[in-house]
Amino acid sequence: MTQYMPSILSLVAAATILFAGCSPSPQEIPRKTRAQFGTVDGKDVFLYTLRNKSGMEARITNYGGIVVSLFVPDKSNRPGDVVLGYDSLSSYLKATPYFGAIVGRYGNRIGKARFTLDGKDYMLNANDGPNTLHGGLKGFDKVVWEAAGTTPATEPSLSLSYLSKDGEEGYPGSLKATVVYTLTDSNELRIDYTASTDKPTVLNLTHHSYFNLAGAGSGDILSHELMLNADKFTPIDSGLITTGELKPVEGTPMDFRTPAPVGSRIGVKDDQLRFGRGYDHNWVLNRTGEGLSLAARVSEKTSGRVMEVWTTEPGVQFYSGNFLDGTSIGKGGKAYAYRTGLCLETQHFPDSPNKPAFPSTVLRPGENFKSTTVYKFSVH
Ligand code: GLA
């Protein structure tokens, strides 16, 4: 019976439109809807659809806060899904390289899976050789978040909260994290993060969508043009752990201050590119004071789509999908081959808990953590 449900629902929707006698105006299409996506550990998991007035649609699940689909108009005003992901919850449960997820408690790597805070040593779960990556064995991308029922009358949003227990994955303090996704009418996907803790802890929340502006599953991202607003980056060692230096990008393949195709220098002989198997590095953003500042701009010629990334964070990890190998079969049965998606993960610098000179990632009781990132779409 259940397999017929979507078609019955679409028939009802089509009938409603027919009876209305014309195609629905944007006001008539609900701006936020919810459908069952499955269950995890006995908890309901939903797929929420947010629609704005300018032709964008985001499908987000409260499992891992994952953006499953993001439909964005191209230069001919045709919507296309620009993020990699799966059709079903079971595929996300089997294996995913963090497609579309919220990453925490500490996004990116912490060397040797340990750190010292206020003189106390903490051992974390290692899940990337000797290091911890993206929160450990069961990070924020693998838990069910609680969705708040309300949505403002204007722009559709989804508020997700998660209480991470004291000691989870080795991190100290009960941490309450809330992530609000808003789809604005100016074609932005805005992510507002807030958090508080009852013991000193470290925190680095980010979002891990793999973008392909020509459409998910449509080929590699090597001809996407990229601008990174950064004069420096944080070099890594062969284990992808930051060395602690801030190195000028000048004269290196890391220089994206002038827009360049992702693939233009990815194959040159360079230790950093060898360690990362391509681009998998954090750039130190040229910030202008507090508030949102431009981190990156990506454009793709055939679709005409442009994406800007604005953030309050000091860094961005640009990852060129080097670990994708065609074994992930994504939406519509499309295999995601080598470098067919790129990530721009706004963040504090990797391994900050062990690098005292980097901006601090420590959160203390009584402090309200706040961070915002905006992915803004347009055409050229
Ligand atoms: C991040 C890391 C990469 C890789 C991906 C997930 O971007 O920096 O090294 O682990 O996540 O596959």
Boltz pocket constraint, residues with backbone or C-beta under 6 A from the ligand:
constraints:
  - pocket:
      binder: B
      contacts: [[A, 97], [A, 98], [A, 108], [A, 133], [A, 240], [A, 280], [A, 317], [A, 319], [A, 323], [A, 343], [A, 345]]
      max_distance: 6.0
